[in-house]
Amino acid sequence: MPALARFARRLLAIVICLCGLGLGARAGAREVPAPESAPSEVRRFALLVGANDGGRERVKLRYAHSDADAVGDVLRSIGGVQPSDLIELRDPTRVELDAAFIEMTTKLRAAAALGVRTQLLFYYSGHSDEKGLLLGSERLEYAGLRKRVQAVPADVRIAILDSCASGAFTRAKGGKKRPPFLVGSAASVAGHAFLTSSSADEAAQESDRVGGSFFTHFFTTGLRGAADVDGDRYVTLTEAYRFAFEETLARTESTRGGAQHAAYDIQLAGSGDLVMTDLRKPSATLVLGADVVGRISVRRVGGPLAAELYKPAGSLALAIEPGAYQILLDDGKQRRRADVEIARRGRAQVQAADFRVVPLEVAALRGDEEYLEVPFDIGLLPPASINGTAARRQKLKDPRIRNRASLSFGWNRAARVDGVSLGFAASIVDEELHGAQGSLGVAIVRGHVEGWQFGQLFNHAGSLHGAQTGLFNNVGELRRGTQLGLVNVGGEVDGVQVGLVTYAKRAKAAVGLLTITREGSVHPEVWTSDVAAFQLGLRFPAKYTYSMITMGVHPFGDGKSWIFGGGWGGHAPLGKRGAFMDIDIGGAVVLQGMRVNKKPGGLGQLRLLFGWQPFDRLSIFGGPTLSVFAHRTQDDLARPGYPWTVYDSGTDDDVRVRLWPGFAAGLRF
């Protein structure tokens, strides 16, 4: 009877989806505009939220952040969303979420003023119950969320909720069952589309093997091309939803959480369909040949699962990020694997002949993963080690070995380490590390690290929750923690970078002589102050910190001088209307009398600045300062700028020190 029930549910889903396909084909043939024009008619904005924390009474999720990251990656690469038009929040409070909606409203109004049509995509992955979203100890009622989304001044508002209620084994997620739907074209449609990953009486689920939630995983896989059933190189909202609906249902029927049906609430006026992704110019393309048939898993080497689908006969192209991938094919008889590396803007094609059989009988199973268990490894090189001996004994050419502890006098390597891995020259982990990894040379984990990496020369991790310490540190995603080194490079940094030079796509905080974020870019400043009539600066911001380099000139009076310096500070938003406060400390070299033949003086300055940002690239600021100036008495000249001073040590000593309050006021672009 259970098997019969599962068959009946599957048959019902197929009938429903075929009905949707029929409607879509008729409406699409009549009203969908030419694909070449569809993506250019609108400007799309995105607000993405990943919330692992649902309060003390709920199991903390593992993958809500990576779910939001996956959606963001697709939207930026092939979804038409510019980085400046995307906001991503992690474990936000209600106040922070409200502020993000206000910021997005400002962006949408500015775009509408230019005469373009706008779309907003709001995405949430995290906990919820039958009443609303659970943001830590706070609840945002569904009615309140609807009001927020509907109040946004966009022509089309799409909201996708992949939200969690309770559960420990599969970390069950919570959200009326509905079949796939048809919506309007970007050129004419207006209104909203609300999607949820499960119905009100079901659990939505996330998976360790998938590395995220089932629904989001299949939704993004569809957007990358798996849902492009008509082969026009565009994926519509209808196609993506239908693919996610069917794949999620198929993958959850046998889970402990039970079958999961996606749901929706649509109120759109218009005709045709909404184009979600453009597959014509992806970062990289993986083509699965016509003879490749079966269940396909595409996993980045040392990283997460990039795509998963059942592929029938016929060629299929997936838009993915450049890199090295392992492709697993299960045709129901055996499992085979192919390896491929794709360059940026590259295109790689895989045929059935490229796959080789994966040996299954010698591996120890752990959930959905397969490892050869070697509790302790010691040796000189991977072939000359206990790991190497175990692999040869099992006759494995490419084993996935799991160690609890590993020590090498040269370099060591394992697929996974749950404990400690030490290598004098290098320590390399291909997939995951939970514990500590150290080396006098390099420490590399291509996947995720939970713990501490301390390679003295170089550290690399695909993602990190913990710390990296070394001369040069690199991480794809710092989920929470610290990078401490001479040079730190990161992607998404939810933590602190401390070093001489730091770089990240996005960072909450960075402390260094030169701190650069791609999201923050570089902001020129021009201001006046009591130490120089004209000053210029370049500011390198993270989310809550910044560094700066400055120069100034005071061209008249006794205090005329050139000033060259830099500093570091912290940034704090005030309220919801663009107000902010900055506090920074800086140092500068002062060329008194604007002459280089005098020994320079030294200037230190503390600034407390208040400002307002009315537009994205314009801020007005001003506030009090406290300055201290020191120079050799024998080269005694007036202090830089204007004459007032509250403390003066006089000329009795070799060094003269003066202290005074002042001001600064200017513009930041």
C-alpha positions in Angstrom: 0.0 0.0 0.0 2.7 2.6 0.7 4.2 1.9 -2.7 0.8 2.3 -4.3 0.2 5.6 -2.5 3.6 6.9 -3.7 2.7 5.8 -7.3 -0.7 7.6 -7.1 0.9 10.8 -5.8 3.6 10.7 -8.5 0.9 10.1 -11.2 -1.2 13.0 -9.9 1.8 15.4 -10.0 2.6 14.4 -13.5 -1.0 14.9 -14.7 -1.1 18.4 -13.0 2.3 19.4 -14.6 1.2 18.2 -18.0 -1.9 20.4 -17.7 0.4 23.3 -16.8 2.6 22.5 -19.8 -0.4 22.5 -22.1 -1.6 25.9 -20.9 1.9 27.2 -21.0 2.4 26.1 -24.6 -0.8 27.7 -25.8 -0.3 31.0 -24.0 3.4 31.1 -24.8 2.9 30.5 -28.5 0.4 33.4 -28.6 1.8 36.0 -26.3 5.5 35.6 -25.2 7.6 38.3 -26.9 10.7 37.6 -28.9 13.4 36.2 -26.5 16.0 38.7 -27.6 14.0 41.6 -26.2 12.6 40.0 -23.0 15.7 40.3 -20.7 16.4 43.9 -21.6 12.9 45.3 -20.8 13.2 45.3 -17.0 15.8 45.9 -14.3 15.7 43.3 -11.6 16.6 43.7 -7.9 17.0 41.0 -5.3 16.8 40.9 -1.5 18.1 37.5 -0.2 17.9 36.3 3.4 19.5 33.2 4.9 18.6 32.5 8.5 20.1 29.4 10.2 19.0 30.5 13.6 15.3 30.0 14.5 15.6 30.5 18.2 16.6 28.3 21.2 13.8 25.8 20.7 14.8 24.9 17.1 17.6 23.0 15.6 20.1 25.3 13.9 20.1 24.9 10.2 23.3 24.3 8.3 22.5 25.5 4.8 20.2 28.5 4.9 23.2 30.8 4.2 24.5 28.7 1.3 20.9 28.5 -0.1 20.9 32.3 -0.3 24.4 32.3 -1.7 23.3 29.8 -4.4 20.4 32.0 -5.5 22.6 35.1 -5.5 25.2 33.4 -7.7 22.6 32.5 -10.3 21.0 35.9 -10.3 24.3 37.7 -10.6 25.7 35.5 -13.3 22.8 34.7 -15.6 19.7 36.3 -13.9 20.4 39.9 -14.9 20.9 41.3 -11.4 23.8 43.7 -11.0 25.8 43.4 -7.8 24.7 46.9 -6.7 21.1 45.8 -7.1 21.4 42.8 -4.7 21.2 42.8 -0.9 22.0 39.7 1.0 21.4 39.3 4.8 22.5 36.6 7.1 20.5 35.9 10.3 19.1 39.4 10.3 16.9 40.9 13.1 13.5 42.4 12.2 15.1 45.9 12.3 17.8 44.9 9.9 15.3 43.3 7.5 13.1 46.4 7.6 16.1 48.6 6.9 16.9 46.4 3.8 13.4 46.8 2.5 13.7 50.6 2.9 17.0 50.5 1.1 15.5 48.4 -1.7 12.6 50.8 -2.0 15.0 53.7 -2.5 16.8 51.8 -5.3 13.5 50.9 -7.0 12.2 54.4 -6.9 15.5 55.7 -8.4 15.2 53.1 -11.2 11.5 53.9 -11.9 12.4 57.6 -12.2 14.6 56.6 -15.2 11.6 55.2 -16.9 12.4 51.5 -16.7 10.2 48.7 -15.5 11.3 47.0 -12.3 11.1 43.6 -10.7 11.9 42.6 -7.1 12.8 39.1 -6.1 12.7 38.4 -2.3 14.1 35.1 -1.2 14.1 33.6 2.3 15.7 30.4 3.6 15.4 29.6 7.2 13.0 28.7 10.0 9.3 29.4 10.2 6.1 28.2 11.8 2.5 28.4 11.0 2.4 32.1 11.9 5.5 33.5 10.3 9.2 33.7 9.8 11.4 33.0 12.8 14.4 35.4 12.9 16.3 34.2 16.0 14.1 35.0 18.9 11.8 37.2 16.8 8.9 36.3 14.6 7.8 38.2 11.5 4.2 37.4 10.8 3.3 36.3 7.3 0.7 39.2 7.1 3.5 41.6 7.9 5.8 40.1 5.3 3.1 40.3 2.6 2.5 43.9 3.5 6.2 44.7 3.2 6.6 42.9 -0.2 3.4 44.4 -1.6 4.4 47.9 -0.5 7.7 47.8 -2.6 7.3 50.0 -5.6 8.2 47.4 -8.3 6.1 46.4 -11.3 6.5 42.7 -10.4 7.2 41.3 -7.0 8.4 37.7 -6.6 8.7 36.2 -3.2 10.2 32.7 -2.6 10.0 31.2 0.9 12.0 28.1 1.6 11.4 28.1 5.3 11.9 25.7 8.2 9.6 24.8 11.1 11.2 22.0 13.0 13.1 18.7 12.7 16.5 17.2 13.6 17.4 14.4 11.1 16.5 16.2 7.9 15.9 19.5 9.7 12.3 19.6 8.4 11.2 22.9 7.0 7.8 24.5 7.2 5.7 26.5 5.1 -2.0 24.8 -0.2 -0.7 22.4 -2.5 -0.8 23.7 -6.1 0.3 22.6 -9.5 2.7 24.5 -11.7 1.4 27.9 -12.9 1.5 30.3 -15.9 2.5 33.9 -15.5 2.9 37.0 -17.7 5.7 38.5 -19.8 8.2 41.0 -18.4 7.0 43.6 -20.8 3.4 43.7 -19.7 2.8 41.8 -16.4 2.3 43.5 -13.1 1.5 42.2 -9.6 3.0 39.6 -7.4 4.0 35.9 -7.3 4.5 34.3 -3.9 6.1 30.8 -3.9 6.8 28.5 -1.0 8.8 25.3 -0.9 6.0 23.3 0.8 2.4 23.4 1.6 1.0 24.6 4.9 0.6 21.0 6.3 4.0 19.7 5.1 7.7 19.9 6.0 10.3 21.3 3.6 13.7 19.7 4.0 17.4 20.3 3.7 20.0 17.6 2.9 23.6 17.1 3.9 24.3 15.4 0.6 22.8 18.3 -1.4 24.4 20.8 0.9 21.2 22.9 1.0 17.4 22.6 0.8 15.9 20.3 -1.8 13.6 23.0 -3.2 16.3 25.8 -3.6 18.8 23.2 -4.9 16.4 22.2 -7.7 15.1 25.7 -8.3 18.7 27.0 -9.0 19.5 23.9 -11.0 16.5 24.7 -13.2 17.6 28.3 -13.6 21.0 27.1 -14.8 19.4 25.3 -17.7 17.9 22.0 -16.5 14.4 23.6 -16.8 14.8 24.9 -20.3 12.4 22.4 -21.8 11.9 24.4 -25.1 15.6 24.9 -25.7 15.3 28.7 -26.4 18.2 29.4 -24.0 15.9 31.3 -21.6 14.5 29.9 -18.4 11.1 31.3 -17.4 9.6 31.4 -13.9 7.1 28.8 -15.1 9.8 26.4 -16.3 11.9 26.9 -13.1 9.0 26.4 -10.8 7.7 23.3 -12.7 11.2 21.7 -12.6 11.6 22.4 -8.8 8.1 21.2 -8.1 8.6 17.8 -9.8 12.2 17.2 -8.7 11.5 18.2 -5.0 8.5 15.9 -4.9 10.4 13.0 -6.4 13.4 13.4 -4.0 11.3 13.8 -0.8 8.7 11.0 -1.2 11.0 8.5 0.6 12.5 10.9 3.2 11.6 10.9 6.9 10.0 14.4 6.4 7.6 13.0 3.8 6.6 14.2 0.3 7.0 17.9 -0.2 4.8 19.9 -2.6 5.7 23.4 -3.6 2.9 26.0 -3.3 2.1 29.4 -4.6 -0.1 32.5 -4.5 -0.3 34.4 -7.8 -1.9 37.7 -8.5 -0.5 38.9 -11.8 -2.2 40.8 -14.6 -0.6 40.3 -18.1 0.2 37.6 -20.6 3.2 35.4 -21.5 5.9 34.5 -19.1 8.7 36.0 -17.0 12.2 35.3 -18.1 14.4 34.5 -15.1 17.8 33.6 -16.6 19.6 34.1 -19.9 21.8 31.1 -20.8 23.4 32.6 -23.9 26.5 34.1 -22.3 27.2 32.2 -19.0 30.5 32.2 -17.1 31.0 28.6 -18.3 28.9 25.9 -20.0 28.7 22.2 -19.3 27.0 20.2 -22.1 25.7 16.7 -21.3 25.6 14.7 -24.5 22.5 13.1 -26.0 23.7 9.6 -25.0 24.1 10.6 -21.3 20.9 9.3 -19.7 20.1 8.9 -16.0 20.3 10.6 -12.6 23.1 13.3 -12.9 24.9 15.0 -10.0 27.4 17.8 -10.9 29.7 18.5 -7.9 32.5 21.0 -7.9 35.8 19.3 -6.8 36.2 19.9 -3.1 33.0 22.0 -3.0 29.2 21.8 -3.0 26.8 20.0 -5.3 26.3 22.4 -8.2 23.4 20.7 -10.0 21.3 17.6 -9.8 18.6 16.3 -12.2 17.2 13.3 -14.1 18.4 13.7 -17.7 16.5 11.9 -20.5 18.0 11.4 -24.0 18.9 14.6 -25.8 21.6 17.2 -25.3 21.4 19.5 -22.3 23.5 22.6 -21.5 24.0 23.9 -17.9 25.3 27.3 -17.1 27.8 26.9 -14.2 30.8 28.7 -12.7 34.3 28.0 -14.1 36.3 25.2 -12.3 36.9 21.5 -11.9 33.9 19.3 -11.6 33.0 15.6 -10.9 29.9 14.4 -12.7 28.2 11.3 -11.3 25.8 9.3 -13.5 23.4 6.7 -12.1 21.5 4.9 -14.9 19.8 2.5 -12.5 22.4 -0.3 -13.2 25.7 1.2 -12.2 27.2 4.5 -11.1 29.8 6.1 -13.3 31.9 9.3 -12.9 33.5 11.8 -15.3 35.9 14.6 -14.5 36.0 17.9 -16.3 37.5 21.3 -16.0 36.0 24.3 -17.6 37.7 27.7 -18.0 36.0 31.1 -17.8 33.7 31.5 -20.8 34.6 28.0 -21.7 32.4 25.1 -22.9 33.0 21.5 -22.1 31.0 18.5 -23.5 30.7 15.2 -21.8 29.6 12.0 -23.6 28.6 8.6 -22.2 32.1 7.3 -23.2 33.7 9.8 -20.9 32.3 8.1 -17.7 34.1 5.4 -15.8 32.6 3.0 -13.3 32.9 4.0 -9.6 33.8 1.1 -7.3 31.3 0.9 -4.5 32.0 -2.3 -2.6 35.2 -1.1 -0.8 33.9 2.1 0.7 32.4 2.7 4.2 29.1 4.5 4.0 28.4 7.6 6.0 24.9 8.8 5.2 25.0 9.5 1.4 28.8 9.8 1.4 31.4 7.1 0.8 34.8 7.1 2.5 37.6 4.6 3.1 38.0 4.9 6.8 41.7 5.2 8.0 41.6 6.4 11.6 45.3 7.4 11.9 47.7 8.3 9.1 51.4 8.8 9.3 54.0 8.9 6.5 56.3 11.0 4.3 54.1 11.4 1.1 50.6 10.2 0.3 51.9 7.0 -1.5 54.4 6.4 1.4 51.8 6.5 4.2 49.2 4.5 6.0 46.6 6.1 3.7 48.5 4.9 0.6 48.9 1.4 2.0 45.2 1.2 2.7 44.3 2.4 -0.8 46.7 -0.2 -2.4 45.2 -3.0 -0.3 41.8 -2.1 -1.5 43.1 -1.6 -5.0 41.7 1.9 -5.2 43.2 4.4 -7.7 41.3 7.4 -6.5 40.2 6.7 -2.9 38.2 9.1 -0.7 39.9 8.6 2.6 38.7 9.9 5.9 41.2 10.4 8.8 40.8 11.2 12.4 44.4 12.3 12.8 47.2 12.6 10.2 50.9 13.4 10.5 53.3 13.7 7.6 57.0 14.6 7.5 56.5 15.8 3.9 52.9 16.3 2.8 49.7 14.5 3.5 46.3 14.2 1.7 42.8 13.0 2.6 39.3 13.5 1.4 38.0 14.4 4.9 39.6 14.9 8.3 37.6 14.9 11.5 40.4 15.8 14.0 43.9 17.0 13.3 46.0 17.1 10.1 49.7 18.2 10.3 52.2 18.2 7.5 55.6 19.7 7.6 55.6 20.9 4.0 51.9 20.7 3.2 48.6 19.4 4.4 45.8 18.9 1.8 42.2 18.0 2.4 40.0 17.6 -0.7 36.5 17.9 0.9 36.0 18.8 4.5 38.0 19.4 7.7 36.4 19.5 11.2 39.2 20.3 13.7 42.6 21.8 13.0 45.1 21.8 10.1 48.6 23.0 10.3 51.9 23.2 8.3 55.1 25.0 8.1 54.3 25.5 4.4 50.8 25.4 3.1 47.4 24.2 4.4 44.7 23.6 1.9 41.1 22.5 2.2 39.2 22.6 -1.1 35.8 22.3 0.6 34.6 23.4 4.1 36.6 24.0 7.3 35.1 24.0 10.8 38.0 24.9 13.0 41.5 26.4 12.6 44.0 26.5 9.6 47.5 27.6 10.5 49.8 27.1 7.5 52.7 29.4 8.1 53.1 30.5 4.5 49.7 29.9 2.9 46.2 28.8 3.8 43.3 28.1 1.5 39.7 27.0 2.3 36.6 26.8 0.1 34.5 27.9 3.0 35.5 28.5 6.7 33.8 28.7 10.1 36.7 29.4 12.4 40.1 31.0 11.9 43.0 31.2 9.3 46.4 32.4 10.5 49.4 32.7 8.2 51.4 35.0 6.0 48.9 34.7 3.1 45.3 33.5 3.7 42.6 32.8 1.1 39.0 31.7 1.6 36.1 31.5 -0.8 33.5 32.1 2.0 34.2 33.1 5.6 31.0 32.0 7.2 32.0 33.3 10.6 35.4 33.8 12.0 38.8 35.6 11.4 41.5 35.8 8.9 44.8 37.0 10.4 47.8 37.4 8.2 50.0 39.7 6.2 47.7 39.4 3.2 44.1 38.2 3.4 41.9 37.5 0.4 38.2 36.4 0.8 34.9 36.1 -1.1 32.0 36.5 1.2 33.4 37.5 4.7 31.0 37.2 7.6 33.7 38.0 10.2 36.9 40.0 10.5 40.0 40.3 8.3 43.1 41.6 10.0 46.3 42.2 8.0 48.5 44.6 6.1 46.4 44.1 3.0 42.9 42.7 2.9 40.5 42.1 0.0 36.9 40.6 -0.1 33.9 40.6 -2.4 31.9 41.6 0.7 33.1 41.9 4.3 31.6 42.9 7.6 34.9 44.2 9.1 38.5 44.6 7.9 41.5 46.0 9.7 44.6 46.8 7.8 46.7 49.4 6.0 44.8 48.8 2.8 41.3 47.2 3.0 39.4 46.7 -0.2 36.0 45.1 -0.9 34.5 44.7 -4.3 31.0 45.5 -3.0 32.2 48.6 -1.2 34.5 49.7 -4.1 36.6 52.9 -3.6 34.9 56.1 -2.5 36.6 59.5 -3.2 36.2 62.2 -0.5 36.7 65.9 -0.5 36.6 68.0 2.7 37.9 71.0 4.6 39.1 71.0 8.1 41.0 73.1 10.7 44.3 71.5 9.6 44.0 72.0 5.8 41.7 74.1 3.7 41.5 71.5 1.0 41.7 67.8 1.5 41.2 64.8 -0.7 41.0 61.1 0.3 40.2 57.6 -0.9 38.1 55.4 1.4 38.1 51.6 1.2 35.0 50.4 3.0 33.9 47.1 4.4 30.3 46.9 5.9 31.3 48.3 9.3 34.9 49.3 8.9 37.1 51.3 6.5 40.6 52.4 5.8 41.7 55.6 4.0 44.5 57.4 2.4 44.5 61.2 2.4 46.4 64.3 1.2 45.7 68.0 2.0 47.0 71.4 1.4 46.8 74.6 3.4 48.1 77.2 0.9 48.0 80.4 3.0 49.0 81.9 6.4 51.6 80.9 8.8 50.3 77.3 8.9 50.6 76.6 5.2 51.7 73.0 4.5 51.3 69.8 2.6 49.8 66.9 4.5 50.0 63.2 3.5 48.5 60.3 5.6 46.0 57.6 6.2 43.8 56.0 8.8 41.3 53.4 9.9 37.8 53.7 11.3 34.4 52.2 12.0 31.1 52.9 10.4 27.6 52.7 12.1 24.3 53.3 10.3 21.8 55.4 12.4 18.2 54.7 11.8 16.6 53.9 8.5 16.9 57.1 6.4 20.6 57.1 5.4 22.1 58.7 8.5 25.4 57.3 9.8 28.2 57.9 12.2 31.9 57.4 11.5 34.8 57.4 14.0 38.4 57.1 12.8 41.9 57.7 13.8 44.7 58.7 11.4 48.3 59.8 11.1 50.0 62.1 8.6 53.3 63.6 7.6 53.3 67.4 7.5 55.6 69.4 5.2 55.7 72.7 7.0 55.8 75.9 4.9 55.1 73.6 1.9 58.9 72.9 1.7 60.6 69.6 1.5 64.0 70.8 2.8 62.6 70.9 6.4 62.2 67.9 8.5 58.5 66.9 8.5 56.3 67.1 11.5 53.8 64.4 12.6 50.1 64.8 12.9 47.6 62.5 14.6 43.9 63.1 14.5 40.7 61.6 16.0 37.5 62.3 14.1 33.8 61.8 15.1 31.7 62.4 12.0 28.0 62.4 11.4 26.5 62.2 8.0 23.6 61.5 5.7 23.6 59.5 2.5 20.7 60.7 0.2 21.9 58.8 -2.8 24.0 55.6 -3.5 27.2 57.5 -4.3 26.8 60.7 -2.4 27.2 61.4 1.3 27.4 64.6 3.3 29.5 64.5 6.6 30.9 66.7 9.3 31.9 66.7 12.9 34.4 67.5 15.6 38.1 66.4 15.6 40.9 66.3 18.1 44.5 66.8 16.7 48.0 66.5 18.1 51.0 67.9 16.2 54.7 67.2 17.0 57.8 68.5 15.3 61.4 69.4 16.0 61.8 72.6 17.9 64.7 73.8 15.8 62.4 73.8 12.7 59.7 75.6 14.6 56.8 76.8 12.5 53.1 77.4 13.1 51.0 74.3 13.3 49.2 73.3 10.0 46.0 75.1 9.4 44.6 77.7 11.7 46.2 79.1 14.8 44.1 78.1 17.9 45.7 75.7 20.3 44.6 74.4 23.8 47.9 72.8 24.8 51.4 73.7 23.8 54.5 72.1 25.3 56.6 75.1 24.3 60.1 75.2 22.8 62.1 74.2 25.9 62.4 70.5 24.7 63.7 69.1 21.4 60.2 68.3 20.3 57.3 70.7 20.5 53.8 69.1 20.9 50.5 70.9 20.4 46.9 69.7 21.0 43.7 71.4 19.8 40.0 70.6 18.9 38.8 71.2 15.4 36.3 70.3 12.7 35.9 68.5 9.4 33.1 68.8 6.8 32.8 67.5 3.3 31.4 65.1 0.6 31.9 61.5 -0.1 31.2 60.0 -3.5 
